[in-house]
Amino acid sequence: FAASLNGWGPQMDDLLSPRDEYGQAPVRLLLVDNRGVGRSSSPLPSSAYSTSIMAADTLQIMDELGWERVHVVGHSMGAMIACKLAARNPKRIVSLTLISVTGGGWQSIPRSFKALKLAVVGMRAKTPEDRAKVDLRFHFTDKTLNEVDRRWGRTRHSLLHEEYVEGSKGGGLGQPQHGFMGQLGAIWHHSMSDEECTCINVAPFPSLVIHGRHDILAGPQFGEQLARRLGCSCIMLEGAHFVCRERGVEVNLLLHQMVFHLPDINRNPLRFLDRRSEIVQPFMNPELGEAALST
């Protein structure tokens, strides 16, 4: 939601690292700017935005690329889209990884005082600088933002703020207001029926939910709740909403487990994660194939 494909940097760099003697990456990646943001078009009518419509967008791209079956990874709104894609096209899915996800609708409403205050400030933001200040507080924990990057001698807040502002200004990678409102409406109207959840639950592919324990935008309890409905594992990491960036190494390890089926991680996934990480329900894994990522 309200983010371009550039947010997948840590995962893209890791998954595309050359691994064979010819310098070839082990997978092919499809990163999607969902309609309303980045390089994709931003239709004006609000009716042009829904998680089902955006799932159909992704499926169309897969068809045009000739990708029959894929590992699907989605973050936030992208994870909602991934749910729709998997529920309606289970034979096209090799594995499903959902990061920082909720069931949509009322679950998307901030509940803590801090989150509500930030939401109000965010709605009043007039400049990219003001918007970046709010987004950073939603996306990362205060601990991470206050850390000093030794390479640059600056706080991560300073570096990330600069990155967010530049991302919203340059190269057409920002988001028009109607695109923002369209995506917001898609989240509000999103829901997963019992039939759709059952379809994923009984499908032959494995699923996994990853969530940040300190996520004030998508409540961790809702990620765990969805995992139970889907009959899959839920792993809580020490991070906030943008956990795939804040805890990139750990998220990458879990993605490697899903995509490459690493037996050592399968035996005890928490052994490779931060000691404060928590697993809810048994862990599962899939086969090798292409991977599609969505935000």
N, C-alpha and C positions, 0 to 999 in steps of 0.2 A: 504494500500500500504506500502510495506517494514516494516510491523509490524506483530508480532505474536499475538495470542489470549490473551496473558498476558495483553495487553492494556485494556481489558475489566474488569479489577479487580474491580473498584468501582461499576460497574453495576452488576457484578456477585455476589459480596458480598451482595449487597442490595436485589436483586431479590431472592436470595436463603436463605435469613434470615428466620428462622423458624417462622411460623405464626399460627399454630394450636396447640391444646393441646397435640398432639403426637410429636411435634417438626418437623413436615414435612414442607418442602418448598412448596409454592403455585404453583410453575411452575417447569418444567424440562427444562434445558438449553442445547443447542447445540452450542458450540463455535468452530469456524472453523479457522484453519490455511489454508489460500488459497494456492494453489500450488505455489511453489517458495519461501516459507518462513516457518520458524518454524519446526514443526514436520511433515509437509507434504512433499511429494517428490518435487524435482525441476527438471523437464525435461529440457534437453539441447536445443532442437529446439525452436526458438521463436514462431513457429506456434502452439505450445502446450499451448500458453497463450492467452486468450481472456476473456472478462467478460461473454460471453455466455458459454464458456467452463467451467468456474469456477462456474457459476450458475448451470450447469448440474452436476458438482461435488457435490454441496450442495444438489441438488434434490436426487442424488443417495444415499447420506448419510441418508437423511430423509426416503427414501424407505427402506433402510436396518434397520433403527430403528423402522420402522412401524409407523412413524408419518404422519398422513394423512393431518392435517392442522396445521399451525404454525403462530405465530406472527414473522415477520421478521424485524430485526434491522441491519442496515449496516452503517459502517463509512468509509468515503473517497472512496477508490476503492471498498470496501465492499458494500457501498451504491449503486454504479454502478451495481455491481453483483446482489444486491437485486432487483434493477429495472428490470433487465433481468429475474430474477426468477419469480417475480410477474407478469410481462407482459405475460410470456409464460405459467404460471401455476396459473391463478387467482383463480381457485377453491381450491387450496391448501393453500391460504393465508387468515389469520384472520385479520391481520393488517400489515401495512408497515410503518416503521420509518426510514428515511434517514437522516444521520448526516454528515455534512461537505461534501456535494456532489456537483458535477458539471455535465454538460452534456458530459464531456470528450473531447478528441480532442484538438483543439486550446484553449478551455476554461481552460485546465490544464497547460498552459504556464504561469509562473509567470509574473506579469505585473508591479509591483512597482519596483523602483530601489533597495530597500532593498531585495526584493524577488529574483530579478535577480542576485544580488551580492551573496546572500546565495546559490543560485543554482549553480553558477560557483564554489564557494568554495567547495560545497558538491561533485561536480563531481571530484574534485581533492583530496578529502579526502583519505588518505592512511591507517589510523588507526581507530579502533573503537572509540578512544578518539576524533579524528578530526570529525568523522561522527556524534558523539553524540552532539558536539557543534553546528553543523549546524541544526540537527534535532530539538533540543530544541528551537532554534530561530524560526523555522517554526511552531512548535507545540504549543507554549505557548506565552502569552504576556510578555513583559519585566516586567510589574508590578508583575505578578505572579512569574516569575523567581527570582526577587529581594526580594520577601517576605522571612522573616526568620521563619522557623518552630521552634516554642518554645520548642517542645519536644526534639529536637536534637541540638538546638542552631546553626543551619546552614541554609544557604539560600536554597530555593527550587531548585535553579539552581545546587547547589553542590550535593544535594541528588538525583535529577533526572539524572544528568550527570553520577553519579556512577551507578545508576540503568540501564541506557541505555547502558553503556559500558559493564556491567556484562551480560545484556541480549543478547548482540551481540556476546559475547565470549563463554558463557557456555552452556553446555547441548544440543548442536546441535540446539539451538533455534534462531540462527542468520540467515543470508541470503547470499547465494552464489551470486557471481556477475551475473551469467546467470539467476538466479532467479529474481534478481533486474531488469535486463534489460527486462526480459520476462514480468514482471508485469508493467513496465513502458510502454512497447509496448501495453499491454492490455488497459491501460488508454488512450493512444494516439489514438487507433483505436476504442475506445468505442463511441457509439452514441445511442440515443433513437429516433427511427422513430416516426412520427406522429401516425402511427397505434399502436405502442407499448404504447405510452403515452395515447392514447384514451382507450386502453384496461384497463389500470390502472384507468383512469378517470371514466369510467362507471362501474367498478367492484364494488361489494357490500361491499368490505372491505374498511375501512378508511385508509388514508395515512397522514403522517406528515413529514415535513422537519424541521430539527433543524440545525442552523448554528451559528458560532461564528462571531460576527460583525467585529472582527479584524483579520480575517483569510486572510493571504497573500499567502497561497498556493492554496486554493480553494476560489475564489472570492465570497463574500456574494451575489453579484448581480446574480451570476449564480445559486446559490441555490434557490434564490427567483424566478428566471426565470423558473427553472425546476418545482417548486411548482405550478406555474401558468399553466404550460403545463399539469401537473397531476391533476389540479383542487383541490389542497389540501392546508392546512395551512402551513405557514412558520414562525417559531419563531426564532428571532435573540437574542442570548444571549451575554453577555459581556465576550467574550473569543476569542481564536484563533482557529487554525485548530483542535487541540486535545481537543475540547470543552467538550467531554464526560468525560475527566479527569479533565480539568481545572474548569469546572462548573458541577462537578459530581452530587451534590445534586439536582440541578435544572433539569439536564437531567434525573436523576432517577425519579423525580416527574412526568415529562412528560411521561416517560416510564410506570410508574404506571397507569397514566391516560389511556394510550393506552391499556395496558394489563388487568388492573383490573376495568376500567371504574369507576373512582372515581367521583361522582357527584359534590362534592364541587369544585374540580379543573375544571370540565367541565363548570361550570357556569362562572368562571372567572379565567382562567389558570394563567394569569399574576400576580394575587394576591399572588401566592406562589413563584414567581420568583424575581430575582433582579429587582429593580425599573427601571433599564435602559434597561430591556428586551423589545422587541417589537414583536407584533403578526401581521402577514400579512395574511389576509383572515380568515374566520371562522374556529373554532376548531372542530375536530370530534373525535369519539371513537369507539372501537370494543367490542368483546367478550373475554372470557377467553380461554387459550389454552397453547400449548408449545411455546417456543421462541427460535429463531435461531439468533445468532449474528455473524457478519463477518466484518473484517477490510480490 
